[in-house]
Amino acid sequence: MRSLAGRLYEREKGKEFAMKLLGHKSVKMTDKYLDTRGKEYVML
């Protein structure tokens, strides 16, 4: 859920916003959370 929320906020507000929301101090950690690893979610 946290990773999904990060990706959704990154899409709408940008990476810097998502990074602050997730509480990360480094872009490297945020990039790990925002990596979809080739998987897409399905809205139910």
PQR file of N, CA, C, O and H, with PARSE charges and radii, in Angstrom:
ATOM      1  N   MET A   1       0.824  -1.189   0.000 -0.4000 1.5000
ATOM      2  CA  MET A   1       0.000   0.000   0.000 -0.0000 2.0000
ATOM      3  C   MET A   1       0.871   1.257   0.000  0.5500 1.7000
ATOM      4  O   MET A   1       0.581   2.219  -0.711 -0.5500 1.4000
ATOM      5  N   ARG A   2       1.914   1.244   0.782 -0.4000 1.5000
ATOM      6  CA  ARG A   2       2.777   2.427   0.876 -0.0000 2.0000
ATOM      7  C   ARG A   2       3.437   2.719  -0.470  0.5500 1.7000
ATOM      8  O   ARG A   2       3.519   3.872  -0.893 -0.5500 1.4000
ATOM      9  H   ARG A   2       2.149   0.462   1.359  0.4000 1.0000
ATOM     10  N   SER A   3       3.901   1.677  -1.128 -0.4000 1.5000
ATOM     11  CA  SER A   3       4.535   1.846  -2.432 -0.0000 2.0000
ATOM     12  C   SER A   3       3.525   2.358  -3.459  0.5500 1.7000
ATOM     13  O   SER A   3       3.839   3.240  -4.258 -0.5500 1.4000
ATOM     14  H   SER A   3       3.835   0.740  -0.784  0.4000 1.0000
ATOM     15  N   LEU A   4       2.336   1.810  -3.433 -0.4000 1.5000
ATOM     16  CA  LEU A   4       1.279   2.248  -4.351 -0.0000 2.0000
ATOM     17  C   LEU A   4       0.944   3.716  -4.112  0.5500 1.7000
ATOM     18  O   LEU A   4       0.831   4.489  -5.063 -0.5500 1.4000
ATOM     19  H   LEU A   4       2.082   1.094  -2.784  0.4000 1.0000
ATOM     20  N   ALA A   5       0.787   4.099  -2.860 -0.4000 1.5000
ATOM     21  CA  ALA A   5       0.490   5.496  -2.533 -0.0000 2.0000
ATOM     22  C   ALA A   5       1.607   6.410  -3.036  0.5500 1.7000
ATOM     23  O   ALA A   5       1.340   7.481  -3.581 -0.5500 1.4000
ATOM     24  H   ALA A   5       0.880   3.471  -2.088  0.4000 1.0000
ATOM     25  N   GLY A   6       2.837   5.990  -2.854 -0.4000 1.5000
ATOM     26  CA  GLY A   6       3.969   6.783  -3.334 -0.0000 2.0000
ATOM     27  C   GLY A   6       3.926   6.979  -4.833  0.5500 1.7000
ATOM     28  O   GLY A   6       4.171   8.081  -5.324 -0.5500 1.4000
ATOM     29  H   GLY A   6       3.054   5.120  -2.411  0.4000 1.0000
ATOM     30  N   ARG A   7       3.615   5.915  -5.570 -0.4000 1.5000
ATOM     31  CA  ARG A   7       3.538   6.018  -7.031 -0.0000 2.0000
ATOM     32  C   ARG A   7       2.397   6.917  -7.471  0.5500 1.7000
ATOM     33  O   ARG A   7       2.545   7.693  -8.415 -0.5500 1.4000
ATOM     34  H   ARG A   7       3.416   5.020  -5.171  0.4000 1.0000
ATOM     35  N   LEU A   8       1.258   6.819  -6.795 -0.4000 1.5000
ATOM     36  CA  LEU A   8       0.116   7.659  -7.157 -0.0000 2.0000
ATOM     37  C   LEU A   8       0.411   9.134  -6.887  0.5500 1.7000
ATOM     38  O   LEU A   8       0.103   9.991  -7.715 -0.5500 1.4000
ATOM     39  H   LEU A   8       1.138   6.189  -6.028  0.4000 1.0000
ATOM     40  N   TYR A   9       1.002   9.429  -5.737 -0.4000 1.5000
ATOM     41  CA  TYR A   9       1.344  10.821  -5.429 -0.0000 2.0000
ATOM     42  C   TYR A   9       2.444  11.337  -6.344  0.5500 1.7000
ATOM     43  O   TYR A   9       2.432  12.507  -6.725 -0.5500 1.4000
ATOM     44  H   TYR A   9       1.252   8.733  -5.064  0.4000 1.0000
ATOM     45  N   GLU A  10       3.389  10.486  -6.700 -0.4000 1.5000
ATOM     46  CA  GLU A  10       4.451  10.905  -7.610 -0.0000 2.0000
ATOM     47  C   GLU A  10       3.856  11.284  -8.961  0.5500 1.7000
ATOM     48  O   GLU A  10       4.276  12.266  -9.573 -0.5500 1.4000
ATOM     49  H   GLU A  10       3.399   9.535  -6.390  0.4000 1.0000
ATOM     50  N   ARG A  11       2.903  10.527  -9.417 -0.4000 1.5000
ATOM     51  CA  ARG A  11       2.257  10.797 -10.699 -0.0000 2.0000
ATOM     52  C   ARG A  11       1.510  12.137 -10.669  0.5500 1.7000
ATOM     53  O   ARG A  11       1.552  12.898 -11.635 -0.5500 1.4000
ATOM     54  H   ARG A  11       2.561   9.729  -8.920  0.4000 1.0000
ATOM     55  N   GLU A  12       0.833  12.414  -9.564 -0.4000 1.5000
ATOM     56  CA  GLU A  12       0.010  13.626  -9.466 -0.0000 2.0000
ATOM     57  C   GLU A  12       0.789  14.870  -9.029  0.5500 1.7000
ATOM     58  O   GLU A  12       0.550  15.965  -9.538 -0.5500 1.4000
ATOM     59  H   GLU A  12       0.798  11.796  -8.779  0.4000 1.0000
ATOM     60  N   LYS A  13       1.716  14.699  -8.088 -0.4000 1.5000
ATOM     61  CA  LYS A  13       2.365  15.859  -7.457 -0.0000 2.0000
ATOM     62  C   LYS A  13       3.870  15.943  -7.693  0.5500 1.7000
ATOM     63  O   LYS A  13       4.482  16.973  -7.410 -0.5500 1.4000
ATOM     64  H   LYS A  13       1.910  13.809  -7.674  0.4000 1.0000
ATOM     65  N   GLY A  14       4.471  14.871  -8.209 -0.4000 1.5000
ATOM     66  CA  GLY A  14       5.906  14.888  -8.463 -0.0000 2.0000
ATOM     67  C   GLY A  14       6.695  14.070  -7.446  0.5500 1.7000
ATOM     68  O   GLY A  14       6.208  13.745  -6.363 -0.5500 1.4000
ATOM     69  H   GLY A  14       3.973  14.034  -8.439  0.4000 1.0000
ATOM     70  N   LYS A  15       7.928  13.749  -7.831 -0.4000 1.5000
ATOM     71  CA  LYS A  15       8.773  12.884  -7.005 -0.0000 2.0000
ATOM     72  C   LYS A  15       9.142  13.519  -5.667  0.5500 1.7000
ATOM     73  O   LYS A  15       9.166  12.838  -4.642 -0.5500 1.4000
ATOM     74  H   LYS A  15       8.324  14.013  -8.711  0.4000 1.0000
ATOM     75  N   GLU A  16       9.429  14.821  -5.672 -0.4000 1.5000
ATOM     76  CA  GLU A  16       9.826  15.483  -4.423 -0.0000 2.0000
ATOM     77  C   GLU A  16       8.704  15.427  -3.391  0.5500 1.7000
ATOM     78  O   GLU A  16       8.960  15.209  -2.207 -0.5500 1.4000
ATOM     79  H   GLU A  16       9.409  15.374  -6.504  0.4000 1.0000
ATOM     80  N   PHE A  17       7.466  15.622  -3.832 -0.4000 1.5000
ATOM     81  CA  PHE A  17       6.319  15.539  -2.924 -0.0000 2.0000
ATOM     82  C   PHE A  17       6.197  14.126  -2.363  0.5500 1.7000
ATOM     83  O   PHE A  17       6.015  13.947  -1.159 -0.5500 1.4000
ATOM     84  H   PHE A  17       7.258  15.799  -4.794  0.4000 1.0000
ATOM     85  N   ALA A  18       6.297  13.125  -3.233 -0.4000 1.5000
ATOM     86  CA  ALA A  18       6.197  11.732  -2.792 -0.0000 2.0000
ATOM     87  C   ALA A  18       7.310  11.395  -1.808  0.5500 1.7000
ATOM     88  O   ALA A  18       7.082  10.690  -0.825 -0.5500 1.4000
ATOM     89  H   ALA A  18       6.445  13.271  -4.211  0.4000 1.0000
ATOM     90  N   MET A  19       8.507  11.896  -2.071 -0.4000 1.5000
ATOM     91  CA  MET A  19       9.650  11.639  -1.189 -0.0000 2.0000
ATOM     92  C   MET A  19       9.384  12.186   0.214  0.5500 1.7000
ATOM     93  O   MET A  19       9.649  11.510   1.207 -0.5500 1.4000
ATOM     94  H   MET A  19       8.691  12.469  -2.870  0.4000 1.0000
ATOM     95  N   LYS A  20       8.865  13.400   0.292 -0.4000 1.5000
ATOM     96  CA  LYS A  20       8.565  13.999   1.599 -0.0000 2.0000
ATOM     97  C   LYS A  20       7.419  13.269   2.285  0.5500 1.7000
ATOM     98  O   LYS A  20       7.459  13.045   3.494 -0.5500 1.4000
ATOM     99  H   LYS A  20       8.649  13.950  -0.515  0.4000 1.0000
ATOM    100  N   LEU A  21       6.407  12.902   1.523 -0.4000 1.5000
ATOM    101  CA  LEU A  21       5.260  12.187   2.084 -0.0000 2.0000
ATOM    102  C   LEU A  21       5.684  10.843   2.680  0.5500 1.7000
ATOM    103  O   LEU A  21       5.214  10.453   3.748 -0.5500 1.4000
ATOM    104  H   LEU A  21       6.375  13.084   0.541  0.4000 1.0000
ATOM    105  N   LEU A  22       6.574  10.143   1.979 -0.4000 1.5000
ATOM    106  CA  LEU A  22       7.044   8.843   2.447 -0.0000 2.0000
ATOM    107  C   LEU A  22       8.065   8.968   3.579  0.5500 1.7000
ATOM    108  O   LEU A  22       8.391   7.977   4.233 -0.5500 1.4000
ATOM    109  H   LEU A  22       6.955  10.459   1.111  0.4000 1.0000
ATOM    110  N   GLY A  23       8.568  10.176   3.809 -0.4000 1.5000
ATOM    111  CA  GLY A  23       9.516  10.401   4.898 -0.0000 2.0000
ATOM    112  C   GLY A  23      10.938   9.987   4.571  0.5500 1.7000
ATOM    113  O   GLY A  23      11.723   9.703   5.475 -0.5500 1.4000
ATOM    114  H   GLY A  23       8.303  10.981   3.277  0.4000 1.0000
ATOM    115  N   HIS A  24      11.278   9.948   3.291 -0.4000 1.5000
ATOM    116  CA  HIS A  24      12.619   9.541   2.882 -0.0000 2.0000
ATOM    117  C   HIS A  24      13.557  10.735   2.859  0.5500 1.7000
ATOM    118  O   HIS A  24      13.162  11.852   2.523 -0.5500 1.4000
ATOM    119  H   HIS A  24      10.640  10.179   2.557  0.4000 1.0000
ATOM    120  N   LYS A  25      14.805  10.477   3.222 -0.4000 1.5000
ATOM    121  CA  LYS A  25      15.827  11.521   3.178 -0.0000 2.0000
ATOM    122  C   LYS A  25      16.649  11.432   1.903  0.5500 1.7000
ATOM    123  O   LYS A  25      17.341  12.384   1.540 -0.5500 1.4000
ATOM    124  H   LYS A  25      15.126   9.570   3.495  0.4000 1.0000
ATOM    125  N   SER A  26      16.578  10.289   1.217 -0.4000 1.5000
ATOM    126  CA  SER A  26      17.361  10.130  -0.008 -0.0000 2.0000
ATOM    127  C   SER A  26      16.455   9.768  -1.185  0.5500 1.7000
ATOM    128  O   SER A  26      15.460   9.057  -1.041 -0.5500 1.4000
ATOM    129  H   SER A  26      16.017   9.515   1.512  0.4000 1.0000
ATOM    130  N   VAL A  27      16.835  10.282  -2.343 -0.4000 1.5000
ATOM    131  CA  VAL A  27      16.099   9.979  -3.572 -0.0000 2.0000
ATOM    132  C   VAL A  27      16.242   8.495  -3.907  0.5500 1.7000
ATOM    133  O   VAL A  27      15.334   7.897  -4.485 -0.5500 1.4000
ATOM    134  H   VAL A  27      17.643  10.859  -2.459  0.4000 1.0000
ATOM    135  N   LYS A  28      17.368   7.910  -3.550 -0.4000 1.5000
ATOM    136  CA  LYS A  28      17.614   6.492  -3.834 -0.0000 2.0000
ATOM    137  C   LYS A  28      16.549   5.604  -3.183  0.5500 1.7000
ATOM    138  O   LYS A  28      16.052   4.670  -3.812 -0.5500 1.4000
ATOM    139  H   LYS A  28      18.105   8.396  -3.081  0.4000 1.0000
ATOM    140  N   MET A  29      16.200   5.892  -1.937 -0.4000 1.5000
ATOM    141  CA  MET A  29      15.173   5.110  -1.245 -0.0000 2.0000
ATOM    142  C   MET A  29      13.811   5.336  -1.897  0.5500 1.7000
ATOM    143  O   MET A  29      13.045   4.391  -2.084 -0.5500 1.4000
ATOM    144  H   MET A  29      16.603   6.651  -1.426  0.4000 1.0000
ATOM    145  N   THR A  30      13.515   6.570  -2.239 -0.4000 1.5000
ATOM    146  CA  THR A  30      12.240   6.876  -2.889 -0.0000 2.0000
ATOM    147  C   THR A  30      12.145   6.147  -4.221  0.5500 1.7000
ATOM    148  O   THR A  30      11.089   5.617  -4.565 -0.5500 1.4000
ATOM    149  H   THR A  30      14.138   7.338  -2.088  0.4000 1.0000
ATOM    150  N   ASP A  31      13.239   6.116  -4.969 -0.4000 1.5000
ATOM    151  CA  ASP A  31      13.247   5.408  -6.250 -0.0000 2.0000
ATOM    152  C   ASP A  31      12.917   3.931  -6.075  0.5500 1.7000
ATOM    153  O   ASP A  31      12.250   3.344  -6.927 -0.5500 1.4000
ATOM    154  H   ASP A  31      14.097   6.547  -4.689  0.4000 1.0000
ATOM    155  N   LYS A  32      13.372   3.322  -4.985 -0.4000 1.5000
ATOM    156  CA  LYS A  32      13.046   1.915  -4.718 -0.0000 2.0000
ATOM    157  C   LYS A  32      11.546   1.739  -4.514  0.5500 1.7000
ATOM    158  O   LYS A  32      10.958   0.780  -5.014 -0.5500 1.4000
ATOM    159  H   LYS A  32      13.914   3.799  -4.293  0.4000 1.0000
ATOM    160  N   TYR A  33      10.933   2.651  -3.786 -0.4000 1.5000
ATOM    161  CA  TYR A  33       9.495   2.576  -3.534 -0.0000 2.0000
ATOM    162  C   TYR A  33       8.680   2.843  -4.793  0.5500 1.7000
ATOM    163  O   TYR A  33       7.605   2.270  -4.972 -0.5500 1.4000
ATOM    164  H   TYR A  33      11.411   3.430  -3.380  0.4000 1.0000
ATOM    165  N   LEU A  34       9.188   3.714  -5.668 -0.4000 1.5000
ATOM    166  CA  LEU A  34       8.437   4.093  -6.860 -0.0000 2.0000
ATOM    167  C   LEU A  34       8.654   3.140  -8.024  0.5500 1.7000
ATOM    168  O   LEU A  34       7.980   3.259  -9.047 -0.5500 1.4000
ATOM    169  H   LEU A  34      10.061   4.180  -5.523  0.4000 1.0000
ATOM    170  N   ASP A  35       9.577   2.200  -7.893 -0.4000 1.5000
ATOM    171  CA  ASP A  35       9.844   1.224  -8.951 -0.0000 2.0000
ATOM    172  C   ASP A  35       8.689   0.239  -9.034  0.5500 1.7000
ATOM    173  O   ASP A  35       8.356  -0.421  -8.051 -0.5500 1.4000
ATOM    174  H   ASP A  35      10.125   2.103  -7.062  0.4000 1.0000
ATOM    175  N   THR A  36       8.077   0.142 -10.213 -0.4000 1.5000
ATOM    176  CA  THR A  36       6.925  -0.760 -10.378 -0.0000 2.0000
ATOM    177  C   THR A  36       7.349  -2.205 -10.612  0.5500 1.7000
ATOM    178  O   THR A  36       6.519  -3.111 -10.541 -0.5500 1.4000
ATOM    179  H   THR A  36       8.347   0.679 -11.013  0.4000 1.0000
ATOM    180  N   ARG A  37       8.629  -2.429 -10.890 -0.4000 1.5000
ATOM    181  CA  ARG A  37       9.141  -3.776 -11.133 -0.0000 2.0000
ATOM    182  C   ARG A  37       8.328  -4.505 -12.200  0.5500 1.7000
ATOM    183  O   ARG A  37       8.184  -5.726 -12.156 -0.5500 1.4000
ATOM    184  H   ARG A  37       9.303  -1.692 -10.948  0.4000 1.0000
ATOM    185  N   GLY A  38       7.796  -3.740 -13.165 -0.4000 1.5000
ATOM    186  CA  GLY A  38       7.051  -4.345 -14.261 -0.0000 2.0000
ATOM    187  C   GLY A  38       5.646  -4.768 -13.899  0.5500 1.7000
ATOM    188  O   GLY A  38       4.975  -5.413 -14.704 -0.5500 1.4000
ATOM    189  H   GLY A  38       7.913  -2.748 -13.202  0.4000 1.0000
ATOM    190  N   LYS A  39       5.181  -4.424 -12.711 -0.4000 1.5000
ATOM    191  CA  LYS A  39       3.841  -4.828 -12.277 -0.0000 2.0000
ATOM    192  C   LYS A  39       2.926  -3.615 -12.266  0.5500 1.7000
ATOM    193  O   LYS A  39       3.294  -2.545 -11.782 -0.5500 1.4000
ATOM    194  H   LYS A  39       5.726  -3.900 -12.056  0.4000 1.0000
ATOM    195  N   GLU A  40       1.763  -3.794 -12.792 -0.4000 1.5000
ATOM    196  CA  GLU A  40       0.753  -2.739 -12.783 -0.0000 2.0000
ATOM    197  C   GLU A  40      -0.397  -3.191 -11.904  0.5500 1.7000
ATOM    198  O   GLU A  40      -0.702  -4.381 -11.826 -0.5500 1.4000
ATOM    199  H   GLU A  40       1.464  -4.663 -13.186  0.4000 1.0000
ATOM    200  N   TYR A  41      -1.028  -2.240 -11.248 -0.4000 1.5000
ATOM    201  CA  TYR A  41      -2.172  -2.563 -10.405 -0.0000 2.0000
ATOM    202  C   TYR A  41      -3.456  -2.422 -11.211  0.5500 1.7000
ATOM    203  O   TYR A  41      -3.489  -1.751 -12.243 -0.5500 1.4000
ATOM    204  H   TYR A  41      -0.780  -1.274 -11.312  0.4000 1.0000
ATOM    205  N   VAL A  42      -4.499  -3.059 -10.730 -0.4000 1.5000
ATOM    206  CA  VAL A  42      -5.806  -2.988 -11.371 -0.0000 2.0000
ATOM    207  C   VAL A  42      -6.764  -2.334 -10.396  0.5500 1.7000
ATOM    208  O   VAL A  42      -6.921  -2.799  -9.267 -0.5500 1.4000
ATOM    209  H   VAL A  42      -4.472  -3.604  -9.892  0.4000 1.0000
ATOM    210  N   MET A  43      -7.409  -1.251 -10.827 -0.4000 1.5000
ATOM    211  CA  MET A  43      -8.372  -0.556  -9.982 -0.0000 2.0000
ATOM    212  C   MET A  43      -9.649  -1.387  -9.938  0.5500 1.7000
ATOM    213  O   MET A  43     -10.235  -1.687 -10.978 -0.5500 1.4000
ATOM    214  H   MET A  43      -7.282  -0.873 -11.744  0.4000 1.0000
ATOM    215  N   LEU A  44     -10.075  -1.757  -8.741 -0.4000 1.5000
ATOM    216  CA  LEU A  44     -11.288  -2.564  -8.586 -0.0000 2.0000
ATOM    217  C   LEU A  44     -12.466  -1.707  -8.215  0.5500 1.7000
ATOM    218  O   LEU A  44     -13.572  -2.218  -8.044 -0.5500 1.4000
ATOM    219  H   LEU A  44      -9.598  -1.514  -7.896  0.4000 1.0000
TER
END
